[in-house]
Amino acid sequence: MTDKIYMQKALDLAARGRGRTSPNPMVGAVIVKGGSVIAEGYHRKAGTAHAEAAALKKAGPGARGATLYVNLEPCCHTEKRTPPCTKAIIRSGIKEVVTAMIDPNPVVAGKGLKELRRAGIRTRTGVLKAEARKLNEAFIKHMSRQEPFVILKMAQSLDGKIATAGGESKWITGPGSRQRVHRLRNEVDAVLTGIGTVKNDNPSLDCRIRGGQNPYRIIVDSRLRISPAARVLGFRDGRTIIATTGAGSRRKINSLTKKGHRVIVIRSKAGKVDLKELMRRLASLDIMSVMIEGGSEISASSLASGIVDKVMFFIAPKIIGGVDAIPSVGGKSPALLKNAIDLKEIEVTRFGKDILVEGYLR
């Protein structure tokens, strides 16, 4: 129980870096001596001190003979901007290191703990492993499969509609749900939508919370139909990416790139951008997490392509009705109910009158 208490503290510290550490993991460290916490730290932002280094600096000479709790195996490689944590731990005189999980990064993957043991430091791993894996689920997928972790977010009515037949969609859900979405934009690396949503709703895809940061904005636009006046093109931060098949004109591509936007050409799949290939390209840009905020078509395509890891459906207590209203997920329905997409690890949260249903795809 004592191990779990200190590891939970490390996990809570790690979560403070949410949305700021990518492409690094979220890591927290707690140093315990004589039954008391003498120092703690967490990785605040990519390029800054790692959690272990921050905690050891606070502990100073007091770290000698202490136990270090950290939610991820300490790094031992030099292929990064900061020194390896294993060396600092060994120099500090720490006697024991307790970790929640092994680092999925193949250049670490057990080597960090092995180095510590060779130096005479006791090691244990697996404390709150499931919680640690969930915290860094995006980092794990990025490292193990070279693809970003993908969330499909949808705001819909009780009967599964995202707009009336005439296209009216603002606002189905209430302010509490919308605030949560902006917090999500502050936490993920990128927000992705389709050209249909850009043309119909003209979104900015920015983050509107105090102290928040804007994610990358990914527009799936197979034939490069985006208007130069689109709000999403109004930013000059280099974080707008248009994914196309190359069917658009070279002049338009040049015009977009001159304004600081990135255009990436992805192979075509049935005339559309191959979303699996797009995810691999985004991962190569160190984009570790993507939230899809689109319409009926992009939702259906993303689910059919197998890129979605998690869904978050915000459901308002409204009934729009009508077979001509726009459903949250388009495409063709399965011939058999057993082929419907099944979810696991379901969580339900209330936001005012709305409810959020989230779960992972099996």
C-alpha positions in Angstrom: 0.0 0.0 0.0 2.9 2.4 0.8 4.3 1.8 -2.7 1.0 2.5 -4.3 0.6 5.8 -2.3 3.9 7.1 -3.4 3.5 5.9 -7.0 0.1 7.5 -7.2 1.7 10.8 -6.1 4.3 10.3 -8.9 1.4 9.8 -11.4 -0.4 12.9 -10.2 2.8 14.9 -10.6 3.3 13.5 -14.1 -0.2 14.5 -15.2 0.7 18.1 -14.5 2.7 18.0 -17.7 -0.3 17.0 -19.8 -0.2 18.7 -23.2 3.3 20.0 -22.8 5.8 17.1 -22.8 5.1 15.7 -26.3 6.9 13.9 -27.9 8.2 12.9 -24.5 6.1 11.0 -21.9 4.6 12.5 -18.8 6.8 11.5 -15.9 6.7 12.3 -12.2 9.2 11.4 -9.5 9.0 11.2 -5.7 12.0 10.7 -3.4 11.2 9.0 0.0 13.5 8.7 3.0 12.6 7.6 6.5 9.0 7.3 5.6 8.7 10.9 4.4 8.7 12.6 1.0 11.8 14.7 0.8 11.6 15.9 -2.8 9.5 15.6 -5.9 9.5 16.7 -9.5 7.9 16.3 -12.9 8.7 16.8 -16.5 7.2 20.1 -17.3 7.9 20.5 -21.0 10.0 18.8 -23.8 13.5 20.0 -23.6 13.4 20.8 -19.8 14.7 18.7 -17.0 13.3 15.2 -16.6 11.3 14.4 -13.5 14.1 12.4 -11.8 16.6 15.2 -12.4 14.2 17.8 -11.0 13.5 15.8 -7.8 17.2 14.9 -7.3 18.2 18.6 -7.5 15.6 19.5 -4.8 16.8 16.6 -2.6 20.5 17.4 -2.9 22.7 15.3 -0.5 19.5 14.1 1.2 18.9 11.7 -1.7 21.7 9.4 -0.5 20.1 6.2 0.9 16.6 7.2 -0.3 14.0 5.5 -2.5 13.0 7.0 -5.8 9.4 6.4 -7.1 8.9 7.2 -10.8 6.1 6.2 -13.1 8.4 5.3 -16.1 11.7 3.6 -16.2 14.6 6.2 -16.0 16.2 6.9 -19.4 19.7 5.8 -20.1 20.4 7.1 -23.6 21.9 10.3 -25.0 19.7 10.7 -28.1 17.9 13.6 -26.6 18.4 17.2 -25.4 18.9 16.3 -21.7 21.4 14.0 -19.9 20.4 10.4 -19.1 18.7 10.1 -15.7 20.3 6.8 -14.8 23.7 8.6 -14.4 22.2 11.2 -12.1 20.5 8.6 -10.0 23.7 6.6 -9.6 25.7 9.7 -8.6 23.0 10.8 -6.1 23.4 7.7 -3.9 19.7 6.6 -4.2 19.5 3.0 -2.9 16.3 1.8 -4.5 14.2 2.8 -7.6 10.6 1.7 -7.9 8.9 2.1 -11.3 5.4 1.6 -12.6 6.4 0.4 -16.1 9.3 -0.3 -18.5 9.9 2.4 -21.1 8.5 1.3 -24.5 11.2 3.3 -26.2 13.4 0.6 -27.8 16.6 2.5 -26.9 15.7 2.2 -23.2 13.3 -0.8 -22.8 14.8 -2.3 -19.7 18.3 -1.0 -20.2 17.8 1.8 -17.7 16.9 -0.5 -14.9 19.7 -2.9 -15.8 22.2 -0.1 -15.6 20.9 0.8 -12.1 21.2 -2.7 -10.9 24.8 -3.0 -12.2 25.5 0.0 -10.0 24.2 -1.8 -7.0 20.8 0.0 -6.8 17.7 -2.2 -6.1 14.9 -2.0 -8.6 11.3 -3.0 -8.6 8.7 -2.4 -11.4 5.0 -2.9 -12.0 3.5 -0.7 -9.2 0.3 0.8 -10.6 1.3 -0.4 -14.1 -2.2 -0.1 -15.6 -2.6 3.4 -14.4 0.8 4.4 -15.7 0.1 2.9 -19.1 -3.2 4.8 -19.4 -1.5 8.1 -18.5 1.0 7.6 -21.3 -1.1 5.7 -23.8 -0.3 8.2 -26.6 3.5 7.9 -25.9 3.2 4.1 -25.8 1.4 3.8 -29.2 3.8 6.4 -30.8 6.8 4.4 -29.6 5.5 0.9 -30.3 3.7 1.5 -33.6 5.0 4.8 -34.9 1.5 6.1 -35.1 -0.3 8.8 -33.1 -3.0 7.9 -30.5 -6.3 8.9 -32.1 -9.5 10.1 -30.3 -12.7 10.5 -32.2 -14.7 13.2 -30.6 -18.3 13.9 -31.5 -21.1 16.2 -30.2 -24.5 14.8 -31.0 -28.2 14.8 -30.0 -29.8 12.0 -28.1 -30.9 10.3 -31.3 -27.4 10.5 -32.8 -27.6 13.6 -35.1 -24.9 16.2 -35.5 -26.9 18.7 -37.6 -30.3 19.3 -39.1 -31.0 18.5 -42.7 -30.2 22.1 -43.5 -26.8 21.8 -41.8 -27.5 23.8 -38.6 -25.3 22.4 -35.8 -24.5 25.3 -33.4 -24.9 24.5 -30.7 -26.2 21.0 -30.0 -24.2 20.6 -26.7 -23.9 23.1 -23.9 -21.1 25.3 -22.7 -19.8 22.7 -20.2 -19.2 20.2 -23.0 -17.6 22.9 -25.3 -15.3 23.9 -22.5 -14.2 20.3 -22.0 -13.4 20.1 -25.8 -11.2 23.2 -25.5 -9.3 21.6 -22.6 -8.8 18.5 -24.9 -7.5 20.8 -27.6 -5.0 22.1 -25.1 -3.9 18.5 -24.3 -3.6 16.8 -27.7 -0.9 17.5 -30.3 -3.3 17.9 -33.2 -6.9 18.4 -34.1 -8.1 16.8 -37.4 -11.1 17.6 -39.5 -12.3 17.1 -43.1 -12.8 19.6 -45.8 -16.6 19.2 -45.5 -16.5 20.6 -42.0 -14.2 23.4 -43.0 -16.6 24.4 -45.8 -19.8 24.1 -43.8 -18.8 25.3 -40.3 -15.6 27.3 -41.1 -14.0 26.4 -37.7 -10.8 27.9 -36.3 -9.8 24.7 -34.4 -8.0 26.8 -31.8 -7.8 26.5 -28.0 -9.8 29.1 -26.1 -8.9 28.5 -22.4 -6.7 30.7 -20.3 -3.0 29.6 -20.7 -3.9 27.1 -23.3 -1.9 26.4 -26.5 -3.2 25.8 -30.0 -2.8 22.3 -31.4 -1.7 21.5 -34.9 -4.7 21.8 -37.3 -4.9 19.0 -39.8 -7.3 19.4 -42.7 -8.1 16.3 -44.8 -8.7 17.8 -48.3 -8.3 15.2 -51.0 -8.9 17.6 -53.9 -7.5 20.7 -52.2 -10.8 22.6 -52.2 -10.0 24.7 -49.2 -10.8 28.4 -49.5 -8.0 30.9 -48.9 -10.5 32.7 -46.6 -11.0 29.7 -44.3 -10.5 30.7 -40.7 -8.2 27.7 -40.2 -5.8 29.3 -42.6 -5.8 32.6 -40.6 -2.9 31.5 -38.4 0.7 32.2 -39.1 2.2 29.8 -36.6 3.2 27.0 -39.0 0.8 24.6 -37.3 -1.8 24.2 -40.1 -1.3 21.0 -42.2 -3.4 20.2 -45.3 -3.4 16.6 -46.3 -4.2 16.0 -50.0 -3.8 13.4 -52.7 -2.1 15.8 -55.1 -5.3 16.3 -57.1 -5.2 20.0 -56.5 -3.2 22.6 -58.5 0.5 23.2 -57.9 -0.2 26.9 -57.8 -2.6 26.5 -54.9 -0.1 24.3 -53.0 2.6 27.0 -53.6 0.2 29.7 -52.3 -0.5 27.7 -49.1 3.1 27.0 -48.4 4.2 30.6 -49.0 1.7 31.6 -46.2 3.5 29.2 -43.8 1.1 26.3 -44.1 2.3 22.7 -44.7 0.8 20.7 -47.5 1.5 17.0 -47.5 0.6 14.7 -50.4 -0.7 11.3 -49.3 -1.5 8.4 -51.5 -5.1 8.1 -52.6 -7.4 5.3 -51.5 -10.6 5.2 -53.5 -10.0 8.9 -54.4 -9.5 9.9 -50.8 -6.6 10.5 -48.5 -5.3 7.2 -47.1 -5.8 7.9 -43.4 -3.5 5.1 -42.2 -0.7 6.6 -44.3 -1.5 10.1 -43.0 -1.2 8.9 -39.4 2.3 7.5 -40.1 3.3 10.8 -41.7 2.0 12.7 -38.7 3.9 10.4 -36.3 7.1 11.1 -38.3 6.5 14.8 -37.4 6.5 13.9 -33.7 2.7 14.4 -33.5 1.9 11.9 -30.8 -1.9 12.4 -30.3 -4.7 13.5 -32.7 -8.3 14.4 -31.9 -10.7 14.0 -34.8 -13.4 16.8 -34.8 -15.2 16.3 -38.0 -18.5 15.5 -39.6 -20.3 12.3 -40.5 -18.0 11.4 -43.4 -14.6 11.8 -41.7 -15.9 9.9 -38.6 -17.0 7.0 -40.8 -13.8 7.0 -42.7 -11.6 7.1 -39.6 -13.5 4.2 -38.0 -13.4 2.2 -41.2 -9.6 2.7 -41.6 -8.9 1.4 -38.1 -7.0 4.5 -36.9 -9.3 5.3 -33.9 -8.2 4.2 -30.4 -10.8 6.0 -28.3 -14.1 7.7 -28.8 -15.6 10.6 -26.8 -19.2 11.3 -27.6 -20.8 14.3 -26.0 -24.6 13.7 -26.0 -27.2 16.5 -25.5 -30.7 15.7 -24.3 -32.2 16.8 -27.6 -34.1 14.9 -30.2 -33.7 16.3 -33.7 -35.4 13.5 -35.6 -35.8 13.0 -39.3 -34.1 10.5 -41.6 -32.7 13.5 -43.5 -30.8 14.9 -40.5 -27.1 14.3 -40.5 -26.0 11.3 -38.3 -22.8 11.4 -36.2 -21.3 8.5 -38.2 -22.1 8.1 -41.8 -21.1 5.5 -44.3 -22.8 2.1 -44.6 -24.1 0.2 -41.7 -22.9 -3.4 -41.1 -25.0 -6.2 -42.4 -25.1 -7.9 -39.0 -25.3 -6.4 -35.5 -22.4 -8.5 -34.3 -20.2 -6.5 -36.7 -20.9 -3.3 -34.9 -18.0 -1.6 -33.2 -17.8 -2.6 -29.6 -16.3 -0.5 -26.9 -14.5 -1.3 -23.6 -13.5 0.6 -20.5 -16.6 2.8 -20.7 -16.7 6.0 -18.6 -19.7 8.3 -18.3 -19.4 11.9 -17.1 -22.0 14.7 -16.8 -21.5 18.2 -18.1 -24.5 20.2 -17.2 -27.4 18.7 -19.1 -25.0 16.8 -21.4 -23.3 13.5 -20.8 -20.0 12.3 -22.1 -19.6 8.6 -23.1 -16.0 7.6 -23.7 -14.5 4.2 -24.4 -11.7 2.4 -26.2 -12.2 0.4 -29.4 -11.6 -3.3 -29.0 
